[in-house]
Amino acid sequence: LTGLRSLGGDRYAVSAEAGALLADLQRALREWIFTDSATWDADSLVLLDALRGQPFFFPPDPTETSASVGGMIACNASGAHTFRYGPTRPYVSAVTVVLANGDILSLKRGEHCFDANGRAVIQWPDGHETVLQAPGFTQPATKNAAGYYAGPNMDLVDLFIGSEGTLGMVTEADLQVVPPTETCSAAVLFFATESAALSFVERARQQRQELGLEALEYMDAGALRFLRDSRARNGAISGVPECLPPDADCAIYLDLGVPEAGLHDALAGIAALAAESGSEPDACWSAHDRAERERLRLFRHALPEAVNHHIATIRRHHPSLTKLGTDMAVPDDRLREIIHLYRSELDRANLDYVIFGHIGDNHLHVNILPTTPAQYDAGKALYLAFAEAVVKMGGSPAAEHGIGKLKTVFLELLVGRDGVAEMRALRNALDPDNRLGRGTLFE
């Protein structure tokens, strides 16, 4: 962590090298102890003294807290709290990027934008120019991490965020930090039917601001089955409380952050919505202090571990098998439709699966769990069919995990051949020899 910067008004940023860890950044902000401050410039030290003790945090929250700053920028990382705060992109105010030929770009947000014709020109010290043409496709109106960002008069900073390391290597960035809410609370609500849980989500989204909702996460019946099995197998170490209701068909995990004076009203509002949607507020789990909220967080993260244990057991007999985890988001009005499609097709194929994830953003992870090579092939075929359906609904087949090297077919599915060609042209302008990230995004 290399310094503090003022962004004007009451807005501030921490400068960080690409290898700095998210966990270290959050801890430094929480404790106001920056181990690198002895090397900071004078302006940073003045800000450090002026802000010391004031609470700030960096909002993006991928589950992997050992994520690095460079990695988060490369994939425009997001997480559960993206529901309220958005992904990494809006919090990056400046980047330093090394291009494939060794040229260095130092970009500050607001200083270099594509013009109305989607054109940007980089002027180099030796007089030569690099002309960039922004892709002309329209981003889906959902959470999306598929390919290069595109938009009218877009900032050049945004081009490198989420580019998966194919345009240049980010070596340093300024990351905007924000004050946290005065108080936080968490809860897990249980529902007898999936339809009731979806009704709660639909109602809660309409009051997200008043309730201070930061995250809305879902676990379906298959997910709760895995958690009960994990508790029976591993006891308390599983992170699953013994009192998981036996009659619960699914669950909603939520985080909220509000002013201290508004906590009672927010919790009362959640309880009222739960009752209206068929949940029993008195049977929910809730947590206010840090230790209790950590217990609920561990419960939420116990599911992927249980699924991975299941797959590891299967691989003893079929070492080549893996789970097939989708990463797709749809518009609000298509949530029930896409869940119905997932279930009807998976049940018809007689495949085991669990559905969980960021339901507030209609971004659910379907983990298909094959037990034979034939089931794996059937699952892959359904995965592609789901992606085609999601794109037709106006959604994204790669909402937070990007395209990488394994999902290049999804990029063309989303933006078409012309869109892929536009992206390739942009890449060729910055890396004509295809040195960076070969096979990433493009076959």
HELIX and SHEET records of a PDB file:
HELIX    1   1 LEU A   22  GLU A   31  1                                  10    
HELIX    2   2 SER A   37  THR A   39  5                                   3    
HELIX    3   3 ALA A   42  LEU A   51  1                                  10    
HELIX    4   4 VAL A   69  CYS A   75  1                                   7    
HELIX    5   5 THR A   82  TYR A   85  1                                   4    
HELIX    6   6 ARG A   89  TYR A   91  5                                   3    
HELIX    7   7 LEU A  156  PHE A  160  1                                   5    
HELIX    8   8 GLU A  194  GLN A  206  1                                  13    
HELIX    9   9 ARG A  208  LEU A  211  1                                   4    
HELIX   10  10 ALA A  221  ASN A  234  1                                  14    
HELIX   11  11 GLY A  235  SER A  238  5                                   4    
HELIX   12  12 GLU A  260  GLY A  262  5                                   3    
HELIX   13  13 LEU A  263  GLU A  276  1                                  14    
HELIX   14  14 PRO A  281  ALA A  283  5                                   3    
HELIX   15  15 ARG A  290  ARG A  315  1                                  26    
HELIX   16  16 ASP A  332  ARG A  334  5                                   3    
HELIX   17  17 LEU A  335  ARG A  348  1                                  14    
HELIX   18  18 ILE A  359  ASP A  361  5                                   3    
HELIX   19  19 PRO A  373  LYS A  392  1                                  20    
HELIX   20  20 THR A  408  LEU A  430  1                                  23    
SHEET    1   A 5 GLY A   3  GLY A   8  0                                        
SHEET    2   A 5 ARG A  11  GLU A  17 -1                                        
SHEET    3   A 5 MET A 169  VAL A 177 -1                                        
SHEET    4   A 5 VAL A  92  VAL A  98 -1                                        
SHEET    5   A 5 ILE A 104  LYS A 108 -1                                        
SHEET    1   B 2 ARG A 119  GLN A 123  0                                        
SHEET    2   B 2 GLU A 129  GLN A 133 -1                                        
SHEET    1   C 7 TRP A 285  ALA A 287  0                                        
SHEET    2   C 7 THR A 183  PHE A 191 -1                                        
SHEET    3   C 7 CYS A 250  VAL A 258 -1                                        
SHEET    4   C 7 LEU A 213  MET A 219 -1                                        
SHEET    5   C 7 TYR A 353  HIS A 358 -1                                        
SHEET    6   C 7 HIS A 363  ILE A 368 -1                                        
SHEET    7   C 7 LEU A 324  GLY A 325 -1                                        
SHEET    1   D 7 TRP A 285  ALA A 287  0                                        
SHEET    2   D 7 THR A 183  PHE A 191 -1                                        
SHEET    3   D 7 CYS A 250  VAL A 258 -1                                        
SHEET    4   D 7 LEU A 213  MET A 219 -1                                        
SHEET    5   D 7 TYR A 353  HIS A 358 -1                                        
SHEET    6   D 7 HIS A 363  ILE A 368 -1                                        
SHEET    7   D 7 MET A 328  ALA A 329 -1                                        
END                                                                             
